[in-house]
Amino acid sequence: MEESCKNVYITTPIYYVNDVAHIGHAYTTIIADMLARYSRLTGANTYFLTGTDEHGQKIAQSAELRGKTPKEYADEVSGKFKALWDDFDISYDKFIRTTDDEHKIGVQAAFQKMYDKGDIYKGDYEGYYCVSCETFFTEKQLVDEQFCPDCGKPTNIVKEESYFFKLSAYEDRLLKWYEENEDCILPRSKKNEIVNFVQGGLRDLSISRTSFDWGVKLPESMNEPKHVMYVWLDALMNYITALGYGTDEKEMKHWPASTHLVGKDILRFHSIYWPAFLMSLDLPLPKHIAAHGWWTRDGEKMSKSKGNVVDPKLVADAYGLDAFRYFMLREVPFGQDGDFSQKALMDRINSDLGNDLGNLLNRISGMSGKYFDFKVSSKDVKKFHQKELDEVEAILENVEEYLYKMQLNRYLEDIWKVLTIANKAIGDYEPWNLMKEGKTDEAMALVALITNIMARVSLLLDSVMPEKIGKIAASLGITINNETYTSLILNKELIADTTITKVEQLFPRIEEVLLEQAKPAVVEKAVAEVKSSKKEEKIEEDDNLITIDKFFETSLKIGTIVAAEEVPKSKKLLKLQVDLGEGRNRQILAGIKEFYSAEELVGTQACVVANLKPAKLMGMISEGMLMAAKDENGLSLIRPETPKQIGTKIS
Ligand code: MSP
């Protein structure tokens, strides 16, 4: 974020359409929305972008699994994201979809420019690919020769013709950029990781694929109909195509971005590939790339595949959207991970919002009503309370700085210090005694001091809790806009005489958790729907439950392990020969060496996934998978309770 009267451009990542929105996604979006709202209040010319990332192998596979075309599937999920943000009153200026024609044209224009510049060349890619992360890896980067170092899922061997971007040529320029722009990556700890990574050397990046076709085609002039663009190249470009790059460029005046908000898992793409692409395009680089941590549940990153997601809509419906926004921004220091807990959310509501903020407003309306018929005048505030005003101003002068550094929790902490000054002043000056003693001017000055503090706090909290602050402002008789911001915050003026209106209690106390805690959102949602006696069939449609037919697409069989040996140089793998009654044994490579010895397996039975596409691991074919369950006590193979005939179907 930059100071007022400037262009401010804030972005969220564009969300993959293979996932339901959960509080992790809501977190990124709420931070961005807060920054955008604040920036608008300060008078900056603000543009806020969000959207969905719809191409790539992962989306194509998810669509196929559901028997839909990728576009049908993307339309459906993108629509859900947009509906959620609209429901949350997210103040985006544009919602981009990577399937938009303008975007595709823009990406092609960028590709062409990079190619014409000599930064793109054709070659062959051979390596490993994680579809879940849509990321290429070298063999050395894999965990146990097979698994993605980022998400832990198995990778695929990819060997195909590909175009490459000369990323290695940008190593020095990237290092120079990091060095010369202290805050280009926030927080600093994350920046150090990136600098170290780049210092370790960059390889050229494969930027096209030929093995599937759900992506943006290369520019027509290149005559390469088999190739589609690598999804991350396509996706990153959204930040400029949304402004019309390559089509109608009139919004390009917003470029460069002030802040790209991202989660820590996608920082590398944003702080290495993206600036290198921009350098190649001769475009200025973003001012800040700010990486937040993960919301976890019981210490694990939330994701649909783990079934541990918390549905942000349920939380907001139960506890209130503004309280949820406040909690997300206040609870966890930016950049760190945080475990989602309803108890912590309740504490924030009851203590910070109810006791400190809501109650202060009640006291203003109580005191002004009782003593002054709701009229408040600031005329004697300076005379009696210069000390408190100075204290407040000393704190508020520095809070904006926290926003520029993305220290959102400290921003809020300091605003709460100001609320403490107000609450304390009431106790110190005891306006009820002042009234008894006939010191009406002093009592009025005290009430006006508190009202002024509340007015300033409201301006600074409007971006965090727009709905509730709207009500507070209305109660104080002030308007939240740039004019008031300039007068009360920048010029430190006092409010004009005003009349207080009573409002309902803004943050009623919550005595017990409102959502069934331990259950994943899928279950919570189902329970909520049943409670509100909606039809059960909705559950299937919303939560991607599968039909029995889908289940039977997987062929599960009982097999006997007839031979087993260790795979040399592998910590995890055993090479097994498994008889499934097919007249020949299957070779299966299983990552179970730490838990079973080769000898003890021979002659035992196991459950085998029998219709997996063969995969190559460490140069050897594997023709199936053994079913196993792993927890903190180790791994156990899943086996029939009593021996079954070889090849028996599991159903
Ligand atoms: N499509 C890419 C981004 C492309 S941007 C050019 C992507 N999408 S995503 O849907 O998987 O993730 C979007 C954002 O949500 C990321 O910033 C990611 O870090 C964030 N989160 C996803 N799960 C999260 C948590 N559990 N907690 C906090 N944020 C996390 O990556």
Boltz pocket constraint, residues with backbone or C-beta under 6 A from the ligand:
constraints:
  - pocket:
      binder: B
      contacts: [[A, 12], [A, 13], [A, 14], [A, 15], [A, 16], [A, 19], [A, 23], [A, 24], [A, 25], [A, 27], [A, 28], [A, 53], [A, 232], [A, 235], [A, 236], [A, 237], [A, 238], [A, 261], [A, 262], [A, 263], [A, 264], [A, 265], [A, 266], [A, 292], [A, 293], [A, 294], [A, 295], [A, 296], [A, 301], [A, 302], [A, 303]]
      max_distance: 6.0
